[in-house]
Amino acid sequence: MPVRHEERRSIKKTVHFTPSELERVVDQAHASGRALGRYIREASLGARPRRKHGTARDTVVHYLARLGTRLRAVARMATETGQPNAADFDEALSELLETIRQME
């Protein structure tokens, strides 16, 4: 959607999603190769962003990063609730992040 040259995007709006809705939108934005904000803006204005044909590595890195986000939340909860093996989650998260760095 082209923006007229004299117009600037200066208005911000907050959008509320459930965690599962946001996960779907993030996945769709990633699949289309667009930033989340751009994807939401284009989709809300009627565009139908298409999936880009990324590499298998890109897809694997994306899903590993999502797992890392979930693992980080579990590690935080384990630490906050004083679980005896909370450090194991932190170690697993570190290993996952190192794997992602090596793939990129």
C-alpha positions in Angstrom: 0.0 0.0 0.0 1.8 3.1 -1.1 1.8 6.1 1.2 1.3 9.5 -0.4 4.5 11.5 -0.2 3.1 14.3 1.9 1.7 11.8 4.5 3.8 10.4 7.3 2.8 7.6 9.6 2.6 9.6 12.8 -0.4 8.0 14.6 0.1 5.0 16.8 -2.6 2.6 17.8 -2.5 -0.3 20.3 -4.0 -3.6 19.2 -4.8 -6.3 21.7 -4.3 -10.0 20.9 -4.6 -13.2 22.9 -1.3 -15.1 23.1 -2.5 -17.6 20.5 -3.8 -14.9 18.1 -0.5 -13.1 18.4 1.5 -16.3 17.7 -0.6 -16.9 14.5 -0.1 -13.3 13.3 3.7 -13.4 14.0 3.9 -16.7 12.1 2.0 -15.2 9.2 4.1 -12.1 9.1 7.3 -14.2 9.2 6.0 -16.4 6.4 5.3 -13.4 4.3 8.7 -11.9 4.9 7.3 -8.7 6.4 7.9 -7.0 9.7 5.0 -7.5 12.2 3.8 -3.9 12.1 3.9 -3.8 8.3 2.1 -7.1 8.0 -0.7 -5.9 10.4 -1.0 -2.6 8.6 -1.2 -4.1 5.2 -3.6 -6.8 6.2 -5.9 -4.4 8.0 -6.0 -2.2 4.8 -7.1 -5.1 2.7 -3.9 -6.5 1.3 -3.4 -10.2 1.2 0.3 -10.7 2.0 1.6 -13.8 0.3 4.0 -16.3 1.8 7.6 -15.8 0.7 9.6 -18.8 -0.3 12.3 -18.7 2.3 14.9 -21.4 2.9 14.3 -24.4 5.2 17.0 -23.0 7.4 15.1 -19.7 7.9 12.0 -21.7 8.9 14.0 -23.9 11.3 15.7 -20.8 12.9 12.3 -19.1 13.3 10.7 -22.1 15.1 13.8 -22.6 17.3 13.5 -19.0 18.3 9.9 -19.5 19.2 10.9 -22.5 21.3 13.5 -20.3 23.0 10.9 -17.7 23.9 8.7 -20.4 25.5 11.7 -22.0 27.3 12.7 -18.6 28.6 9.2 -18.2 30.2 9.4 -21.7 31.7 12.9 -20.9 33.1 11.6 -17.7 34.6 8.6 -19.4 36.2 10.8 -22.2 37.6 13.2 -19.7 39.1 10.4 -17.6 40.6 8.7 -20.6 42.1 11.9 -22.0 43.5 11.9 -25.3 41.5 14.9 -27.4 42.4 16.2 -27.8 38.8 15.4 -24.3 37.5 19.1 -24.0 36.4 18.5 -26.8 34.0 16.0 -24.7 32.0 18.5 -21.8 31.9 21.2 -24.2 30.6 18.9 -25.7 28.0 18.0 -22.1 26.9 21.7 -21.2 26.5 22.3 -24.3 24.4 19.3 -23.5 22.2 20.4 -20.0 21.7 24.0 -21.1 20.8 22.5 -23.6 18.3 20.5 -20.7 16.7 23.6 -18.5 16.5 25.6 -21.3 14.8 22.8 -21.7 12.2 22.6 -18.0 11.3 
